[in-house]
Amino acid sequence: MMLGLGLKRNEVKLVDHNPEWEILAAQTIAQLWDICGLAAEDIQHCGSTAIRHIKAKPDMYITVGVKNMDATGEILPRLREIGITRIENRLEDTILCAMDSEIKSGVHTLYVHILPHGCDTWNENIIFKDYMNSFPQKAAAYEDLKIRLAEQYPSDRRAYKNGKIAFFKEYFLEARIYNDFKQKLGIATLEPLNKGWSNDKKYVIKTTNGKMLLLRIADIAEHDRKKSEYEMMQTVYNQGIPMSQPLDFGTCAGGDKVYQLLSWIEGEDAITALPLLSDTQQYLLGISSGKILRKIHSIPAPINHVDWETRFNKKIDNRIIANKECADAGLTIDGIDHMQNYVENNRHLLKNRPQCFQHGDYHVGNMLVKSGELAIIDFNRYDFGDPWEEFNRIVFCAAVSPHFATGQLNGYFDGKPPEDFFKLLALYIATNQLGALCWARTFGEEEMDFCRKQAADVLAWYSNMQNIIPTWYLNT
C-alpha cells in the first residue's frame, strides 16, 4: 500500500494525516492533466486526505472538473489505458473511477471523480476542503466527529457518511460565506453568533487588519424585505442613532442567500450590565434610551400606509382568536380575562393615532452598554405604526430594571408621560399578552412558563388592569 493508503470498499477506518499524500496527489493530478487535456477545467485533491492535520480514511479522491460531461467519451478510454476504470455504481451526473487492480482486490487507495466543473458537488468539495484548511479549529471539530462515527460504524460506510450530513450543512454555509468574502474583506476569523430570535444566520468577522464586522445572512426569498430593512437602517443611522453602520448589501452563496454587512459594536448586553449599576446610572441610561427612541420615531411612515386603527384592531382580533385556541387546548394564563376585557373596552383609544418608523423590538435585549453609553442593535423586526405602541416591549425593561424603564418613559417625553399614554400602553401590553402563550407553545414548556410569569407580572403591575399606571413606574 502506498503511503499508508488502502481501505476495503465498505470499511471505515481512520489514520493520521500523511504530508506525503499532498505530493502523491500532485503527481496524480499532473498525470490526469496529461490525460484530460483541454477537456478539464480544473483538477483537485478532495476529501479528508486533502485536509491537513486531521485523521482521514486512507483512500484518496482526485476530482476532475470537466467543461461538459460529453468529454468523458474521450477521457475514459485514456484512463483505461493506465488501469483506471469507471465504476458503474456512480453518483448521478458524475462518474467515479478506480484502479482495475483495486476493484478486483476490493482494497482501494485511489478514486478519480469526474463531474461538471462548477456544479454543486464540485463547489461543495472544493469550498469545504479550503475552509477546513483555512481554519484548523473547524477541521479539529470535523475530526472529532469523524472519530466518533468511525468507532460507531466501523463497517458501514453509508451510516458513517450520513452521520456527517448535519455537520457538513452547518459548516458548508460558513464555507460558502468565507469563500465569497475572503478576498473582499480579508477575513482572519469567521465565527457564528448564536444570539437572538432572528432567523438570520449571524457571523462575527475579524479582518486581517483587526477590524470587526457583523454579517447577517438570510434566504434569498427574503431579498426584498432585507433590502428594505437595510435601506431603513441607513436612514436611521443617518439620524445619528448609536447603532451598527450599514456597510454593504447583496447576494452571496451562489445567489441562494442575501447578506447585510454591518460594523461591529462593542459592549455588554444591557440585560446583564444594568443590574450591576447604581439606580441612578440605570435611570440615566433609561433617559438615554427614551431620547434615542424619540429620534428613531422622527422618521415618518409612508404617506399611504393603512390607518392604525384598522391595522391594530385586526391584530387584537387575531390575538383574541389565538388566546381562545390556547384555552381550547387546555393552555391558559391565570387572569388573562382581565387583559382581554381591558382591550375590548379601550379599542376606541386607537382612533386617529399617528404612525412612524418603529424599531420593532425595542427593549434591553437589543441594547448594548459600553462606558456608560447605549447602542441599539437588531432592526430586523422594523415596522411602521403608532410610536406609543413601540413601548409594548417595556415589560422586558421593567423586569430587569424599573429605574431604567422609568427613565425610558421620562426621557422620551422629556418629563412624566401624559395619562393618555398610560391608557394606550396598558392596551398594547395587554394585547401582546393575549397571543403570547400561543406563540410560545411552538418553542416548548420553558417558553410557555416564561409567558405565564410575564403575564402574572403584568397583572400585578396593573392590579388586574384596574390601574393604568404600572407599579414599576417610579415617581422621581
C-alpha positions as CSV (number, residue, x, y, z in Angstrom):
1,M,0.0,0.0,0.0
2,M,1.4,3.4,-1.0
3,L,2.0,5.9,1.8
4,G,-0.4,4.2,4.2
5,L,-3.3,4.3,1.8
6,G,-5.7,1.3,1.3
7,L,-9.2,0.7,2.5
8,K,-11.8,-2.0,1.9
9,R,-14.9,-0.9,0.0
10,N,-17.3,-0.6,2.9
11,E,-14.7,-0.3,5.7
12,V,-14.5,2.7,7.9
13,K,-11.0,3.3,9.4
14,L,-9.1,6.5,10.1
15,V,-5.4,7.0,10.0
16,D,-3.2,10.0,10.8
17,H,-2.6,12.6,8.0
18,N,0.5,11.9,6.0
19,P,2.1,15.1,4.5
20,E,3.4,13.0,1.6
21,W,-0.2,12.5,0.4
22,E,0.0,16.0,-1.0
23,I,3.0,15.0,-3.0
24,L,1.3,11.9,-4.3
25,A,-1.9,13.9,-5.1
26,A,0.2,16.5,-7.1
27,Q,1.8,13.7,-9.1
28,T,-1.6,12.1,-9.8
29,I,-3.1,15.4,-10.8
30,A,-0.2,16.1,-13.2
31,Q,-0.8,12.7,-14.8
32,L,-4.5,13.4,-15.1
33,W,-3.9,16.7,-16.8
34,D,-1.9,14.9,-19.5
35,I,-4.8,12.5,-20.0
36,C,-7.7,15.1,-19.8
37,G,-6.0,18.0,-21.6
38,L,-8.3,20.8,-22.6
39,A,-11.4,18.8,-21.6
40,A,-10.7,19.6,-17.9
41,E,-11.3,23.0,-16.3
42,D,-9.7,22.1,-13.0
43,I,-8.4,19.0,-11.2
44,Q,-8.1,19.0,-7.4
45,H,-7.3,16.7,-4.5
46,C,-10.5,16.4,-2.4
47,G,-11.9,14.5,0.6
48,S,-10.4,14.2,4.0
49,T,-6.9,13.2,2.8
50,A,-6.8,16.8,1.4
51,I,-7.5,18.4,4.8
52,R,-4.2,18.9,6.6
53,H,-3.5,17.7,10.1
54,I,-6.7,15.6,10.6
55,K,-7.3,11.9,10.6
56,A,-8.8,10.5,7.3
57,K,-10.0,7.4,5.7
58,P,-6.9,6.1,3.8
59,D,-8.3,6.4,0.3
60,M,-7.6,9.4,-1.9
61,Y,-10.1,11.2,-4.1
62,I,-8.9,13.3,-7.0
63,T,-11.8,15.3,-8.6
64,V,-11.7,16.2,-12.2
65,G,-14.0,19.2,-13.2
66,V,-14.8,18.9,-16.9
67,K,-16.3,21.6,-19.2
68,N,-19.1,19.2,-20.0
69,M,-19.8,15.5,-19.5
70,D,-19.6,14.7,-23.2
71,A,-15.8,15.0,-22.8
72,T,-15.8,11.8,-20.8
73,G,-16.2,9.9,-24.1
74,E,-12.5,10.8,-24.7
75,I,-11.2,10.7,-21.2
76,L,-12.5,7.3,-20.1
77,P,-10.6,5.3,-22.8
78,R,-7.4,7.1,-21.8
79,L,-7.9,6.3,-18.2
80,R,-8.4,2.6,-19.0
81,E,-5.0,2.6,-20.7
82,I,-3.4,3.3,-17.4
83,G,-5.6,0.9,-15.5
84,I,-8.3,3.2,-14.2
85,T,-11.9,2.0,-14.9
86,R,-15.3,3.5,-14.4
87,I,-17.3,2.1,-11.5
88,E,-20.9,1.5,-12.7
89,N,-22.4,2.3,-9.2
90,R,-21.8,6.0,-9.6
91,L,-23.4,9.2,-8.4
92,E,-26.0,11.0,-10.5
93,D,-24.4,13.2,-13.3
94,T,-20.9,12.2,-12.2
95,I,-18.6,9.3,-12.9
96,L,-16.5,7.5,-10.3
97,C,-13.4,5.6,-11.4
98,A,-11.0,3.3,-9.6
99,M,-7.9,1.3,-10.4
100,D,-8.6,-2.1,-12.0
101,S,-6.3,-4.0,-9.6
102,E,-8.1,-2.4,-6.6
103,I,-11.6,-3.2,-8.0
104,K,-10.5,-6.8,-8.1
105,S,-8.9,-6.9,-4.7
106,G,-11.6,-4.8,-3.0
107,V,-8.9,-2.6,-1.3
108,H,-8.9,1.0,-2.7
109,T,-6.2,3.6,-2.5
110,L,-7.4,6.0,-5.2
111,Y,-10.6,7.2,-6.7
112,V,-11.0,9.6,-9.7
113,H,-14.2,11.5,-9.6
114,I,-15.3,13.2,-12.9
115,L,-18.0,15.8,-12.8
116,P,-19.1,19.1,-14.4
117,H,-16.8,21.9,-13.2
118,G,-18.7,24.4,-11.1
119,C,-21.6,22.1,-10.3
120,D,-23.0,21.9,-6.8
121,T,-20.9,18.8,-5.9
122,W,-17.7,20.3,-7.3
123,N,-18.3,23.5,-5.3
124,E,-19.1,21.6,-2.1
125,N,-15.9,19.5,-2.4
126,I,-13.6,22.4,-3.1
127,I,-15.1,25.1,-0.9
128,F,-15.4,22.8,2.2
129,K,-11.9,21.5,1.8
130,D,-10.4,25.0,1.5
131,Y,-12.4,26.2,4.5
132,M,-11.3,23.3,6.7
133,N,-7.7,24.0,5.7
134,S,-8.1,27.7,6.4
135,F,-9.4,27.2,9.9
136,P,-7.7,24.4,11.8
137,Q,-10.1,24.7,14.8
138,K,-13.0,23.9,12.5
139,A,-11.1,21.0,11.0
140,A,-10.4,19.7,14.5
141,A,-14.2,19.7,15.2
142,Y,-14.7,17.8,12.0
143,E,-12.0,15.3,13.0
144,D,-13.7,14.7,16.4
145,L,-16.9,13.9,14.7
146,K,-15.2,11.5,12.2
147,I,-13.5,9.6,15.0
148,R,-16.8,9.1,16.9
149,L,-18.6,8.0,13.8
150,A,-15.8,5.6,12.8
151,E,-15.9,4.0,16.2
152,Q,-19.7,3.7,15.9
153,Y,-19.8,2.4,12.3
154,P,-16.6,0.5,11.5
155,S,-18.1,-1.4,8.7
156,D,-20.9,0.8,7.5
157,R,-19.7,3.5,5.1
158,R,-23.2,4.7,4.4
159,A,-24.1,5.3,8.1
160,Y,-20.7,6.9,8.6
161,K,-21.4,9.3,5.8
162,N,-25.0,10.1,6.9
163,G,-23.6,10.9,10.4
164,K,-21.7,13.8,8.9
165,I,-24.6,15.4,7.0
166,A,-25.7,17.8,9.7
167,F,-22.1,19.0,10.4
168,F,-21.5,19.5,6.7
169,K,-24.6,21.5,6.1
170,E,-23.8,23.8,9.0
171,Y,-20.1,24.3,8.1
172,F,-20.7,24.4,4.4
173,L,-22.8,27.5,4.7
174,E,-19.9,29.1,6.7
175,A,-17.5,27.8,4.0
176,R,-19.5,29.4,1.2
177,I,-19.7,32.7,3.1
178,Y,-15.9,32.6,3.7
179,N,-15.3,31.8,0.0
180,D,-17.4,34.7,-1.1
181,F,-15.9,37.3,1.2
182,K,-12.4,36.2,2.0
183,Q,-10.8,38.4,-0.7
184,K,-13.2,41.3,-0.4
185,L,-12.9,41.6,3.3
186,G,-9.6,39.9,4.2
187,I,-11.2,37.5,6.7
188,A,-8.9,36.4,9.5
189,T,-11.7,34.7,11.6
190,L,-15.4,33.9,11.0
191,E,-17.5,32.8,13.9
192,P,-21.2,32.2,14.2
193,L,-23.2,34.5,16.6
194,N,-25.9,32.4,18.1
195,K,-28.0,35.0,19.9
196,G,-31.4,36.4,19.5
197,W,-34.7,35.2,17.9
198,S,-34.0,36.2,14.4
199,N,-34.0,33.6,11.6
200,D,-30.9,35.3,10.2
201,K,-27.6,33.5,10.4
202,K,-25.1,35.9,12.0
203,Y,-21.4,35.8,11.9
204,V,-18.7,37.9,13.6
205,I,-15.8,38.6,11.2
206,K,-12.4,39.8,12.2
207,T,-10.4,41.0,9.3
208,T,-6.7,40.7,8.7
209,N,-6.2,44.3,9.7
210,G,-8.0,43.8,13.0
211,K,-11.4,45.3,12.0
212,M,-14.6,43.7,13.4
213,L,-17.7,43.3,11.3
214,L,-21.2,41.7,11.6
215,L,-22.5,39.7,8.7
216,R,-26.2,38.8,8.6
217,I,-27.3,36.1,6.2
218,A,-30.9,35.3,5.1
219,D,-32.6,33.2,2.5
220,I,-32.9,34.8,-1.0
221,A,-36.7,34.6,-0.6
222,E,-36.4,37.4,1.9
223,H,-34.4,39.6,-0.6
224,D,-36.9,42.5,-0.9
225,R,-37.7,42.6,2.8
226,K,-34.0,42.5,3.7
227,K,-33.2,45.2,1.2
228,S,-35.9,47.5,2.7
229,E,-34.5,46.7,6.1
230,Y,-31.0,47.6,5.1
231,E,-32.2,50.9,3.5
232,M,-34.2,51.8,6.6
233,M,-31.1,51.1,8.8
234,Q,-29.2,53.5,6.6
235,T,-31.9,56.1,7.2
236,V,-31.8,55.5,11.0
237,Y,-28.0,55.6,11.1
238,N,-28.0,58.9,9.3
239,Q,-30.2,60.3,12.1
240,G,-27.2,59.9,14.4
241,I,-28.6,56.8,16.3
242,P,-25.8,54.9,18.1
243,M,-26.0,51.6,16.1
244,S,-24.1,49.4,13.7
245,Q,-23.3,51.2,10.4
246,P,-24.8,49.6,7.4
247,L,-21.8,48.9,5.0
248,D,-23.0,46.7,2.2
249,F,-25.9,44.6,0.9
250,G,-26.2,42.0,-1.8
251,T,-26.5,38.3,-2.6
252,C,-24.0,35.5,-1.9
253,A,-23.7,31.7,-1.7
254,G,-24.3,31.3,-5.4
255,G,-27.4,33.6,-5.3
256,D,-29.1,31.4,-2.6
257,K,-28.6,33.9,0.2
258,V,-28.9,37.6,0.8
259,Y,-26.5,39.4,3.1
260,Q,-26.2,42.6,5.2
261,L,-22.7,43.7,6.2
262,L,-22.6,45.9,9.3
263,S,-20.0,47.5,11.5
264,W,-19.4,45.7,14.9
265,I,-20.4,47.4,18.1
266,E,-18.5,46.5,21.3
267,G,-20.5,46.5,24.5
268,E,-22.1,44.3,27.2
269,D,-25.7,43.2,26.9
270,A,-27.9,45.7,28.7
271,I,-29.7,42.8,30.4
272,T,-26.6,41.8,32.3
273,A,-25.0,45.2,32.6
274,L,-27.9,47.1,34.1
275,P,-28.2,45.2,37.4
276,L,-24.5,45.9,38.2
277,L,-25.1,49.7,38.0
278,S,-26.5,52.0,40.6
279,D,-30.1,53.0,40.5
280,T,-29.1,56.5,39.3
281,Q,-27.0,55.1,36.5
282,Q,-29.8,52.7,35.4
283,Y,-32.2,55.7,35.3
284,L,-29.9,57.8,33.3
285,L,-29.4,55.0,30.7
286,G,-33.2,54.8,30.6
287,I,-33.4,58.5,29.9
288,S,-30.9,58.0,27.1
289,S,-32.9,55.1,25.6
290,G,-36.0,57.2,25.6
291,K,-34.3,60.1,23.8
292,I,-32.9,57.7,21.2
293,L,-36.3,56.2,20.6
294,R,-37.8,59.6,20.1
295,K,-35.2,60.3,17.4
296,I,-36.0,57.0,15.8
297,H,-39.7,57.9,15.8
298,S,-38.9,61.2,13.9
299,I,-38.8,59.1,10.7
300,P,-42.3,59.2,9.2
301,A,-44.4,56.3,8.0
302,P,-45.2,56.1,4.2
303,I,-47.9,58.5,3.3
304,N,-50.4,55.9,2.0
305,H,-49.9,53.5,5.0
306,V,-53.1,51.7,6.2
307,D,-54.6,53.7,9.1
308,W,-53.5,52.5,12.6
309,E,-57.0,51.9,14.0
310,T,-57.8,49.4,11.2
311,R,-54.4,47.6,11.5
312,F,-54.3,47.2,15.2
313,N,-57.9,46.2,15.6
314,K,-57.1,43.3,13.2
315,K,-54.1,42.4,15.4
316,I,-56.3,42.5,18.5
317,D,-58.9,40.2,16.8
318,N,-56.1,37.7,15.9
319,R,-54.7,37.7,19.4
320,I,-58.1,37.0,20.9
321,I,-58.6,34.1,18.5
322,A,-55.1,32.8,19.4
323,N,-55.9,33.1,23.1
324,K,-59.2,31.1,22.6
325,E,-57.4,28.4,20.6
326,C,-54.9,28.0,23.5
327,A,-57.7,27.9,26.1
328,D,-59.5,25.2,24.0
329,A,-56.3,23.2,24.0
330,G,-56.1,23.5,27.8
331,L,-53.4,26.1,27.8
332,T,-54.3,29.1,29.9
333,I,-52.9,32.1,31.8
334,D,-54.5,33.0,35.1
335,G,-56.2,36.3,34.9
336,I,-56.0,36.6,31.1
337,D,-59.7,37.6,31.1
338,H,-58.8,40.9,32.9
339,M,-56.5,41.8,30.0
340,Q,-59.0,40.8,27.3
341,N,-61.7,42.9,28.9
342,Y,-59.4,45.9,29.2
343,V,-58.5,45.6,25.5
344,E,-62.1,45.2,24.4
345,N,-63.2,48.2,26.4
346,N,-60.5,50.5,25.1
347,R,-60.3,49.9,21.4
348,H,-61.6,53.5,20.9
349,L,-58.1,54.8,22.0
350,L,-56.7,53.7,18.7
351,K,-58.7,56.2,16.7
352,N,-56.6,58.8,14.8
353,R,-53.3,57.6,16.2
354,P,-50.2,58.9,14.2
355,Q,-47.7,56.4,12.7
356,C,-43.9,56.5,12.2
357,F,-40.9,54.2,11.8
358,Q,-40.6,51.7,14.6
359,H,-37.5,49.7,15.7
360,G,-40.0,46.8,16.2
361,D,-38.3,45.2,19.2
362,Y,-37.1,48.0,21.4
363,H,-36.0,46.6,24.8
364,V,-32.9,45.9,26.9
365,G,-32.3,42.6,25.0
366,N,-31.5,44.7,21.9
367,M,-29.2,47.2,23.6
368,L,-25.6,47.3,24.5
369,V,-23.8,49.3,27.2
370,K,-20.2,50.5,27.0
371,S,-18.6,53.2,29.1
372,G,-22.0,54.5,30.3
373,E,-23.4,54.8,26.7
374,L,-26.1,52.8,25.0
375,A,-26.1,51.3,21.5
376,I,-29.1,49.8,19.7
377,I,-29.0,46.6,17.7
378,D,-31.2,44.3,15.7
379,F,-33.6,46.2,13.5
380,N,-34.8,43.1,11.7
381,R,-38.4,43.5,13.1
382,Y,-38.8,47.1,12.0
383,D,-42.3,48.3,11.2
384,F,-44.4,51.4,10.9
385,G,-47.0,52.2,13.5
386,D,-48.2,54.2,16.5
387,P,-45.0,55.5,18.2
388,W,-46.5,54.7,21.6
389,E,-47.1,51.1,20.6
390,E,-43.3,50.7,20.4
391,F,-43.3,50.7,24.2
392,N,-45.1,47.3,24.4
393,R,-41.7,45.7,25.0
394,I,-41.0,47.8,28.0
395,V,-42.2,44.9,30.1
396,F,-38.7,43.3,29.5
397,C,-37.0,46.5,30.6
398,A,-39.2,46.8,33.7
399,A,-38.4,43.2,34.7
400,V,-34.7,43.9,34.6
401,S,-34.7,47.5,36.0
402,P,-37.7,49.6,37.0
403,H,-35.4,52.6,37.1
404,F,-34.3,52.1,33.5
405,A,-37.9,51.6,32.4
406,T,-39.0,54.8,34.2
407,G,-36.1,56.7,32.7
408,Q,-37.0,55.5,29.2
409,L,-40.5,57.0,29.5
410,N,-39.3,60.2,31.1
411,G,-36.6,60.6,28.5
412,Y,-38.9,60.0,25.6
413,F,-41.5,62.6,26.9
414,D,-38.9,64.9,28.4
415,G,-40.8,64.5,31.7
416,K,-43.7,62.4,33.0
417,P,-45.8,60.9,30.2
418,P,-49.4,62.1,29.8
419,E,-52.3,60.0,31.1
420,D,-53.5,59.1,27.6
421,F,-50.1,57.4,27.0
422,F,-50.5,55.2,30.0
423,K,-54.0,54.1,28.9
424,L,-52.7,53.1,25.5
425,L,-49.6,51.5,26.9
426,A,-51.8,49.2,29.0
427,L,-53.8,48.4,25.9
428,Y,-50.7,47.5,23.9
429,I,-49.1,45.4,26.7
430,A,-52.3,43.5,27.3
431,T,-52.7,42.8,23.6
432,N,-49.3,41.3,23.5
433,Q,-50.0,39.1,26.4
434,L,-53.2,37.7,24.7
435,G,-51.2,36.0,22.0
436,A,-48.0,35.2,23.9
437,L,-48.8,31.7,25.1
438,C,-50.0,30.6,21.6
439,W,-46.7,31.8,20.2
440,A,-44.6,30.2,22.9
441,R,-46.2,26.8,22.6
442,T,-44.2,26.2,19.4
443,F,-40.9,26.6,21.4
444,G,-41.7,24.4,24.4
445,E,-42.7,24.4,28.0
446,E,-39.9,26.6,29.1
447,E,-41.0,29.5,26.9
448,M,-44.7,29.0,28.0
449,D,-43.6,29.2,31.6
450,F,-41.8,32.4,30.8
451,C,-45.0,33.8,29.2
452,R,-47.1,32.8,32.2
453,K,-44.7,34.6,34.6
454,Q,-44.6,37.7,32.5
455,A,-48.4,37.8,32.4
456,A,-48.5,37.4,36.2
457,D,-46.1,40.3,36.4
458,V,-48.2,42.5,34.1
459,L,-51.4,41.7,36.1
460,A,-49.6,42.6,39.4
461,W,-48.2,45.8,37.9
462,Y,-51.7,46.9,36.7
463,S,-53.7,45.5,39.7
464,N,-55.6,43.2,37.3
465,M,-55.9,46.1,34.8
466,Q,-57.6,48.3,37.3
467,N,-54.8,50.9,37.4
468,I,-53.4,52.4,34.2
469,I,-50.0,53.4,35.7
470,P,-47.9,50.3,36.3
471,T,-46.3,49.9,39.8
472,W,-42.8,49.8,38.3
473,Y,-43.1,53.4,37.1
474,L,-41.3,55.3,39.8
475,N,-42.1,58.9,40.8
476,T,-38.7,60.5,40.6
